[in-house]
Amino acid sequence: MLKRLIYLILVLPMACVDPYEVEVPEGAQLLTVEGIISTGPGPHAITLTRSATYGSIFEGLIRPVSLATVVVRDNEGNVTFLTEGTDAKGTYFTPANFSAQVGRSYTLQIQTAEGKVYTSTPERVAAVPAIQSLNIRTVTVPTEGSDVPKSGIQLLVELKDPADENNFYYWRNGPAVYILETRPDLFTPRPSPANPNRTPQPKDCCVQCFRYEASNNQSLFVVNDDNFNGLSTRIPASFIADDGYRFVNKFRMDLKQYSISQGAYRFLRLVKQQAEISGSIFDPPPATIRGNMLSLDNPDEVVLGYFMAGGETSQRIYVDKNDLTFKQNRAIVPDDCRVVSGAFLDPPADWRP
């Protein structure tokens, strides 16, 4: 019996298993269209990308669609050509003097460099009510494993909704500027032959700069007026995270409010719902959300994204550090503030807190 056991022990490690080759089909590169034209000042941007292929080796994540012909046509026959950005491949801009007109319908048309043609369904532009007031509320979110919760500010929009019509609202954060404070007195260079021990070398300048940020949307804020038709209401319209830099001194941002079509509202609401899936077994499975873009060459081709057109209004808000009821620990930049990306010494010409 002992001899048989020894024999089995010697033989088993010598057994070999042929690897099972799994052939994963290459995924389709789906065109994705994202952007909005509005009654606000231009230029307005439309971004074209293609999803990555997949297989045993990833070939990329998101690829810009460059060298396309992109036009916007309204229901009166006016055609506007968009120009691809020099430093923003795959993003196409209207002329600076272009603005959509209330009551008109707009269609986006695309011809790729390969000759494929796409079009959107028409989007009608509705008027948008003005923002009557804009207020802030500090928001904190408990963080598992940490005594310091995540926090930020929520912007609350007050508006008077028009009566006897369905209205659909969408809010986006516009460009922001804030006073950035750094610590050049703590500057310590990287190790080098001349300074192997990293001896501190404080700088005389500069402590304070103005830092510019592009649109920073961390969630989708959309709503219809089913519950407040014809009434004044206050609605959460934005969230801006406290990253330890933005609210150390003073922060400024323009909030944009859009009136959008019912189709655009449904699309954004589905995207929001899918993005907020918690990952439990009761969540619906992720699904491809179809927008309003169609392929004229192949009606069965799936095109992602949505071309939107809507009315636009905006309001500017300044947030002082003392407006927050809770703040994150201040982030330290041990260097001249001018070395930080997007930072400049001079304030914007329209800086009027």
N, C-alpha and C positions, 0 to 999 in steps of 0.2 A: 504494500500500500504506500509506504514511504517512497519507494522508487518511482511509482506512478506519479505521485505528487511532485517530486523533483523534476520528472520528465515534463509535466505540464508547465511548471514554472519556467523551464528553459525554452519551451516551444512557443508559449504565448507571446512574448515580446517580439518574436520574429515574424508574427503575422503582419501583413501590410494591408492598408485600406486605400483603395483608389479614390482620389479626390473627386467630389461631385461638382462638375462644372455647371454653374447657373448662368444661363444666358438672359440678361436683362435687356429688354427692348429699349432702344433709344427714345427718350421722350420728345414730344413735339415742342418746337420752339414757338411758343404762343406770343403773338403781338399783344402788348399791353399799352393802353392809351390812358393818360391821366392829365387832367387840366380843366380850367374853367376860364371862359371869357365873361366879362361883366360890364356893367355900366360905369364902373370905376375907371380911373385913369390907367392907360397902358404903360408899358407893353404887358400883354397877357401871355402866359406860357402854356404850351402843350408839350408833354414829354412822351416820347415813344421808346419802348424797350421791348426786348424779347426775353422770355424765360430761358433758363439754362437747359441744355440737354443733360441727360443723366445716363448712367451705365456703370461699368466697373470703375471708371475714372471720371470725376466731375470735370467738365470742360469750362465751367464758368458759372456765375450766379445770375447776374443781370447784365444784359448787353444793350447798350444804346443803339437805336436804329438811326443811323446817320444817312445823309444824302437823300432824304425823302423830299418829295414835293407835298407841302401841306398848305391847304387853303381853307378858309371859312367863307361860306356862302350864305347870304340871308334870303328871306322869302321875296325880296324885291329885286333879286338878281345881282346884288352887289357882291363882288368877290374880293377877298383880302388874302394876300399871300403872306405866309409866315416865313421867317428867316431863321436858319439854324444858328445857335449861339457859337461863337468862336471858342469859348472856354467851357461850353456846356454841350458836349456832343449828345445828340438825341433829344435836345430840348429846342423847341421852335417858338419864336416870339412874333407877336403881332407888331405892327408899327406903333411907335410911342403915342401917336395921336388917335389910335383906334379905341373906340368904346362901343359896347353893344347898346342897342336902343330898346327901350321898354316897348313891348307889344310886337316886336319882330321875332321871327324864328330863325335859328341858325343851324347850319349843318357843317360838320367837319368832314373834309375829304382828304384822303391820303393816297399817294402813289409812292411805293418804296422804290429803291434803286434797282430792285429785281423786276419791277414792272407790276407788282401786285397792287390791286386797288381796293381801298376800304372806304366806307362811308358811315356816318352816324345817322340815326333817325333825327328829325328836327327837334330842337329844343327852343321852347318859347320863353322869352324874357318877361318876367313879372316885376312890377314895382315892389320895392322893399321899404317898410316903414323905418323911420329914423330911430336911432338909439337915444332914448330919453335920458338915461343915466347909466353910469358904469361904476360898479363898486367892487370891493375885494372882500374875501373871507379867507382866513388862514385855515388850511386843512392839514391834519396830521393823520398818518396811517401807521399803526403799530408794525414793527419789523421783527419777525421771528429771530430769536437769538441775539437781539441787540436791545439795549436800554434806550437808545435814541431812535424815535420813530422817523420815518420819511415824512417830509412835509413840503408845502408849497402854497401858492395862492390860487384861489378859484375866483374867476371874474364873473360877476353877476350882471346880466343885462336887463334893463327895464325898458319895455317897449309897449306901444299901444297897437294891438292887432286890429287890422281892418275887419269890419263886420261883413257878413253875407258872402264870404268867399273862403275857399280853402287856401291856407298859406303854409309853406314848408320852408323852414329856416335851417341855415348851415353857417357855422362860425369857424373862422380860421385865424390863427395868430399871424399878425403881420411882423415886419422887421422890428427888432428891439435894440435899444441902446441902454447900457448901464455904466455906472461909475465903477471901475475896477481899481481896487487898492491892493498893492503888492508890498513886499519887504525887500527892497534892494540892499538894505543894510545887512541882510543875512546871506548875501550871495557868496557861494563857495564854488570855485571852478572844479571841473573834472580833474582827476589825477593826471599829471603829466610829468615828464622828466624835470621840468622847472619847478613843479609844485607837487611832489610825490605824496605829501601828507595832507593834501587838500586844505591848506591854510585858508581861512575865510578872507575874502577880499571885498569888503563892503563897497557898494556903488553909491555915488552921490545922487543919482537920479534914475528913474523917476518913480514916485510912489503912486501917483494917481493918473489914470488914463480913462478914456471913454471907449468902451468896447462895443462893437456892432455884432449883432447876431441875426442870422436869417430866420425865417419862419420856423418856429419850434412847436409842432403839434404832437402831443403825446397821446391824444385820444381824439375820437370823432365826436363832435357836438352837433347833433341834428334833432329837430323836433317839428311836429306839426301842431296846428292850433285847435285840435279837437277839444281840448279841455279849457281853452281860453279865447275862443273865437269872439272877436269884437271887444275884448277886455284888455285892460292893462295888466301886465304880468312881469314877474322877475324870474329869469331863467339862468341856470349855470351855463356859461358859454365858453369857458376856457379853463385850463389848468396849467400853471407854470411851476415847475419843480424848483425848489430851493437847493442849489448845488453848492452852497457855501461861497459863491462869488456874486450872484445876481443881486442879492438884497443886503449886501454889506453897507451900501450907501444909498443910492437912488437908482431906480429902474424905470424905464419907459417903454411902452409898447402900443402899437395901433392894433385894435381888434377889428376884424372885418366881418360884417354881417351880410349874408346873401339870402335872397329869395331864390329858391330853386324849384324845378319841376317835381311833380309827384313821382315820376320815374327815377329821377336822381335821388330823391329822398329815400325811396325804397331800396335803391342800390346801396347807399351809404349806411342805412340802418342794418342791412344784412351784413355788410362788411364789419360794422361795429359789433354786432352780435357774435360773429365768428371770431373776431379778435379778442373778445372777452370771455371766450369759453374757458372754463376753469380746469378742464381736464378730467372731470369725473366720469364714471361709467354712464351717467345719465345725460351727458352732453350729446347733442346731435353730431354726427360725423362731419368733418369739414367737407365743404362742397365747392365746386367751381361756381362763382357768382357771375352770371352773364350780365353785361352792360348793354349799352345802346349802339355798339359798333358792329358792323357787318362786313364780311368779305364779299365783294362783287364777283370775284372769280370762283369762289367755292362757298356756297351758302352754309355748308356743314362745318366750315372752319370755325373753331372757337377763338373769339377775340375777347380779351379781358379789358377791364377798365370802363370808364364812362366819360364821355365828353359832356360837360355841363355849361350852361349859359344862364345867367341870372342877374337880377338887380343887386347892387352893392352899396352899402354905406359903411362908414367906419367911425371909430372914436378913439382918441388917444387918452391914455391914462399914465400918470406918474405915480410910482409907488415908493414911499419913503421907508427906510429901515424901521422907523417907529410905528409904521402902520401894521406890522406883523405882530401877532400875539405869541408866535413861536418861531424861532429861527434855528437853522442848522449851525453847527460849529463853523467858524470862519475858516475857509480854506487858505492856506499860506502858499504864496508864490515867492520863493526867495530870489527875486531877480527884479530887474528893471521892468516896469509894466509894459514898455514899448516892445518887448520881445514876445509878448503874448499875441497869438494870431487874432487879427481883427481889432487890435487896440491902437488908439491914436491919442496924442496929447490934446489936440484941439477939440472942443465940443462941437456937435452939429450946429449948423447955422440957426436951426429952429429949436434949439434946446431952451425951453422956457418952463421949468418946473414950478 
